[in-house]
């Protein structure tokens, strides 16, 4: 994991987007957490199983494994202060079982929409129909360069972000979905290559810090 900010006090545990979107936005997430640290708030970016430096193969991962790992990361962070979850895009599907004081979601997406986008990209790349499996038939599927299990695909299709309070949702101004705030910026997760946006990161860090302090009372 990466750890930022003061050693004690409220800490934000970040859940990255899923699959290739994580590669495109990791530098941005790190910039956001560094901006949060500049506001005297701690942040943590764990490598969940099957992601980044993890030794676990992505094909061995299920949604339950991801959610359990994120909950464990949040629990370990609790030794240093109150824990708040933050996420980008599909990361909002991972904080469901974590014991946190609040959730902050940036551009959250339901699992069905995420899977639909991935299969649409695969359809374009392969030039043919690519059916979405509805259950676990034991097969492994290649999505955006990742080998994933049909179990994970089926689980994601029925997953959705937590909406029960306290949760704050921030979206880009071009996103028509409901939100508590809309901000200017480009969807970095749709870029062909990894990119960053220091201005957007600073705006989001300020919003996240204010939200955590409000929840802390």
C-alpha positions, 0 to 999 in steps of 0.5 A: 500500500501507499500511505500519505499524511499525518500518522494519526487522525482521520484516514481515508482508504481509497478504492481504485477503479477496476481493471484497465481503468485502474492503470489509467487513473493510478497516478491521479489517485496518488495525486489526489491523496497527496493533495489530501495530505497537504490538507493535513489528512491521512490517506491510504491506497492499498493494493487489493488481491489481483491488482498492481503489486499483488501476487494474486492472479486476477483470474483467481479474484472474486468480488467477495475477495475484493470486498473482504480485502478492502474491509481488512485494509480499513480495519488495519487503518483504524488503529491510527484514527477514524476511517473513511472510504473513498473510491473512484468509478468501480471502486465504489463497489468494493467498500460495501462491507467495510466498517467506515464512518462515511463513504465518498464516491467519485463518478461511481458506476454500477457493476452492470454498466462497468461490465457492459462497457468492458464487453463493448470494448472487447466487441470493438477489438474483436469485431464480433459478438461477445456474450456476457456470461450470466453464471459461473461456468468455470471459464476464464474471460479476457477483458481489457487485457485481464483474465477474469473468472466468469464468477467475478463477471456475474457478481459485478453484473449485480453489484451496486454502490452503497447509497445509505447515508453517510455517503457523498457522491461527486461527478463530472459536470457531463455526467447526468447521474445524480450527485451531491456535486458536479465538478469540471474535468475530463474522465481520465478512465476513458483515456487511451493512456494513463494520465493525470489532472492536478487541478481536478485532484486538488478540487476533489481533495478539498471536497473530500477533506471537507466531507470527512471533517463534517462527518467527524463533527 
